[in-house]
Amino acid sequence: MNAWIQRLQFLLRLSVGLGLVAYFGQQGRPGLGVALALLAVFAHVWASLPLFAALAWVNRQPQGHGHGPGAWELLQAWWRELPALERVFSWRQPFAAQAFAQNLPLAASSDQPPPRRTGVLLVHGFCCNRGLWNGWMQRLQADGHPYLALTLEPAFGSIDAYADAIEAALRELTLASGGAPPVIVAHSMGGLAVRAWWRRHGSGAVPGATRVRRVLTLGTPHAGTWSAYMAAARNAHQMRYGSPWLAQLAAQEPADLGAQFDCYFSHCDQIVFPSSSALLPGSRAIEMTAVGHLGLVFAPRVLADLLQLLGEAPADAATTPAAHTAPTKKP
């Protein structure tokens, strides 16, 4: 269903564009038709430009993390976001969401479990699906790392509804990884879905801190975001800056939860702002410069950090994952 929604959105943009070209072509004004078609087909690109411009004011005084974004940084972030938007919303998610299968090694026999190797659970954000991670899946598959990428359904339901799917995926991935606790990589709303999983499943007889090696969140609105007011969906309401759902979630979490998280954020993130809202208290904050919201997924630094972590020996189930160290700011 998620991919079908995105196909319809893409085809609607394309149909409007072709209709404008045809109409104004018949009126003897093909140039105007092409110009209006480009505005319609790439409306999401132009609509994001005012958001980037607003960040110069919204993030002008970051709370203890670097400096406010300059005009050049914002322009770079917007320009880099353009190919990312088209790659994700015009191809990967609507048409190539199943291009890469899950990579779950099988046991050699019923008596011999799969080799112990850290797996990766990939969790997308709002209005996305597993196709977001195609580049990551391709690299993880080539390197032989077990992985599982979810598509969260329903697309516009409560974030709490995703907790059970994450639980089932973690169980399956851990089994296929020889019992090694997986790393979770979550973009945007996906990080909140992981926290919703932690609240429901992470405080039982086997705590979440021993079942997950590390959680990497990319542009997750841990404290909410003002941009969520632009959508009417239930999960968008939950992501609004300072929402009651977020306050309740934080109140029901262990005080040291942030120690399990690496939070990648950017002062040029046009979806999650203010930028400080992308940080979970107690987490390791990693600033990415001149990078937009989707750009965090395509930033080489983030994947490189994950591969470095996967190259380290898998931790035992009783070992806290907080021992991993990583640089805190992109040069």
Secondary structure by P-SEA (a helix, b strand, c coil): caaaaaaaaaaaaaaaaaaaaaaaaaaccaaaaaaaaaaaaaaaaaaaaaaaaaccccccccccccccccaaaaaaaaaaaaaaaaacccccccccccccccbbbbbccccccccbbbbbbbbbccccccccaaaaaaaaaaaccccccccccccccccccaaaaaaaaaaaaaaaacccbbbbbbccaaaaaaaaaaaccccccccccccccbbbbccccccccccccccccaaaaaaccccaaaaaaaaaccccccccbbbbbbcccccccccccccccccbbbbbcccccccccccaaaaaaaaaaaaccccccccccccbbbbcccc
